[in-house]
């Protein structure tokens, strides 16, 4: 639908364990948040785990985190990802 109205969009990889994998990959990096990004800071502070050992986050307060994960996948080549 977005492409039909001329939005420049691209699909993201989704699948079993994709959220946990993105979180694990991002955890190898320092996240810098601009002081004016209050909503990002608020969301990260409210991001909680349903099962931390299994790496399963609770749905909610995750829109920015999902977007960050999708951008991370596009910007970092798989060979550079810290495991």
N, C-alpha and C positions, 0 to 999 in steps of 0.2 A: 504494500500500500504506500509506504513512504517513497519508494523508488518511482511509483506512478505519478507522484506529485513533485518529482525532481529533487528529492532529498538525496544527498550523497551518503549512503549507508552501506555497511558491510556486515555480513553475518558473523557470529561468534561461535566458538567451539563449545558445545555443551555435550555432556555425557555423564556416565557413571563416574563419580568422584571428581568431576571437573572443578567444583567450587573448592573442595579441600586442596586439590593440587595447586590451584591459583594462589590460595592463601599461603600454602607452604612455600611456594616460589617467591612470593612477595616478602615473606618474613626474612629472607636473606638480605634485604635492602633496608636502608634508612628512608623513612617516609618524611618528607619535608612539607609542611602545610603552611601556606601563607596566613598571616595573622588575620587577614580580612575574610578568610574562608571559614566563617563561624559554623556554617551548617556541616561542612566536612568534619571539623573538629568534634562537633556535637554527635555526629553519626558514629565516628570512630570510637568515641568514649562510651557510646551506648551499644556497641557491637558486642554481643555476648554469645557464649557457647551453649548449645544443648548438651553436647558431650565433648568436652575439650580433649580428652584422650583420643577419641575417634576423629577429632577435627571436624565436627559437625556443628555449624553455627545455627542459631535460632533465626528463622525467617523474620525479618523486620529490622529496621535500621541498617539495611544492607544495599540500598540503591547506589550510593557512592562507592561502596566497597566492590560491588559487582562491576561498575563502570571502570574502576581502577584496575581490577583484574583483567577485564577485556582489553584495556589499553596496554597493560603490561605485556600480555601475550603478543600483541601486535608489535610492540617496540623492542622487546628483548628476544633475540634469537635463541632457540632452544639450546644451542651449544653453550650459551653464556649463563643460563639460569643456574643459580646457586641452589643445590639440593640440601 
